[in-house]
Amino acid sequence: MNPFRQRCFVIGGLFALIFVIYVCRLFYLQVIDQSYKMSASNNVLRYVTQYPARGLMYDRNGELLVHNQAAYDLMATPNQLHEFDTAHFCQLLSMTPDQVDKRLRKAKRYSYYKSSIFLEQISAEQYAAFQEYLYKFKGFYAQTRSLRIYPHNIAAHIFGYVGEVDGNTTKKDSYYNSGDYIGISGVERMYEPQLRGQKGVEIYMVDVHNRIKGRYQNGRYDTAAIDGNDIILTIDSKLQEYGEQLMQGKMGSIVAIEPATGEILAMVSSPTYNPQLLVGRERSSNYAKLRADSLNPLFCRPLQARYPPGSTFKTVNALIGLDEGSISGLYTRYGCHYGYTVGRFHMGCHGHASPLNIVEALQHSCNAYFAADFRNILDNPKYGSIDSAFTVWRNHVTSFGFGNKLGIDLPYEVSGYIPTLSYYNRVYGKNRLKSLYIVSLSIGQGEILVTPVQMANLASTIANRGHYFTPHVVKEIVDSKDDVLNRRFTIAEVPL
């Protein structure tokens, strides 16, 4: 074959191959791949989020404890901005010219054509005055939001607070976008999916300069926001308020539980703070002040503080003694001579009649009685060794909910501490533990640490003659989507 004709076939084949590749690629881009079509649609459509109102909170008697107030985010679209009266603008929004300039530069860095938040959480009162002159400030518009309002200055640690979502959350949960709000602590955090509701959207057609030209297909694809579910708390607001009044100027906590249900009627942490401080634009500065306070008002003592239980723990050892046979009802008596003495060891006690039975020992909170009871449990030959006896004792203690988290429906609960056999093996050496070494456990001292809510739960366990319901602060959740039936369902039906 002529070499020239051969080269023509090769060159022609290459052009044909390139043509086929281009045709296939164009077919893929225009027919199969939807990303460019969506990108083009996004250039002509503006999606305006409609934020739902968060669910309200009521106490067990129907008293409104947390509700919402309208607030507004002022949005700015840089390419639509015209010259405006900066002094008047600053006066209306309580800003300085430097603040306005800084925020405008930030908006332009974000996008010259897309809107972004210029000023967040403007109160309804301030926006009412500003709205009257909004027509003078081209390129600005408002987006409706809501802020939490607390009619009563109580139960801050139960309610928790709401704050702006962080970057990690937006990456993990597609529901949230930058600038959205989320429950940070308390009920707001634990019941965020139920309280937040469902966002809606309004779709507008815009031109190349991002100016609105009208509703997309007359609002056919718009969706309405669905408000969050209301929550009925177990607390009694009057009891909670009374408890907080009693604790003013003191450091500690009060927990009241209904034994028959596990419902928390009051949970006081003192010192506390006004929940309204963590709302609005001042939240960040107020949070910093509360965080720096040496009294640590943000610390939830009922759930996070750990204390030696002291003499209240004697009831636990009394029940263990009865169960294990070291105490035989009222027949078992132990003497007390101003304390418990073995050799050079002495544990003091106050003066009272001696010897005592279990009822009298609890009445007088006798250290000697419970020291003797505790040692008889650990030295009982039926267990074979003190190590085995201690394990039996510890299993009894943890069955009351000590040493573990109770599972209350509030965040950041700690477990307390009940010492383990391995801990004592490290302290005294393996197989060298003696009952006298740890006799302080008999009166709630030593290494034992419990939380106030665990101690309140102990009282519930005794009241129920040996069992308890997991303490909780949410009684019911009202389904906001079921307007006709206004159906209520209990916490047990809500997945957490």
Secondary structure, 3 states (H helix, E strand, C coil): CCHHHHHHHHHHHHHHHHHHHHHHHHHHHHHHCCHHHHHHHHHHEEEEEECCCCCCEECCCCCEEEEEEEEEEEEECHHHCCCCCHHHHHHHHCCCHHHHHHHHHHHHHHCCCCCEEEEEEEEHHHHHHHHCCHHHCCCEEEEEEEEEECCCCCCHHHHCCEEECCHHHHHHCCCCCCCCEEECCHHHHHCHHHHCCECEEEEEEECCCCCEEEEHHHHCCCECCECCCEEEECCCHHHHHHHHHHCCCCCEEEEEEECCCCEEEEEEEECCCCHHHHCCCCHHHHHHHHHHCCCCCCCCHHHHCCECCHHHHHHHHHHHHHHHCCCCHHHCCECCCCEEEECCEEEECCCCCCCECHHHHHHHCCHHHHHHHHHHHHCCHHHCCHHHHHHHHHHHHHCCCCCCCCCCCCCCCCCCECCCHHHHHHHHCCCCCCHHHHHHHHHCCCCCEECHHHHHHHHHHHHCCCCCCCCECEEEEECCCCCCCCCEEEHHHCCC
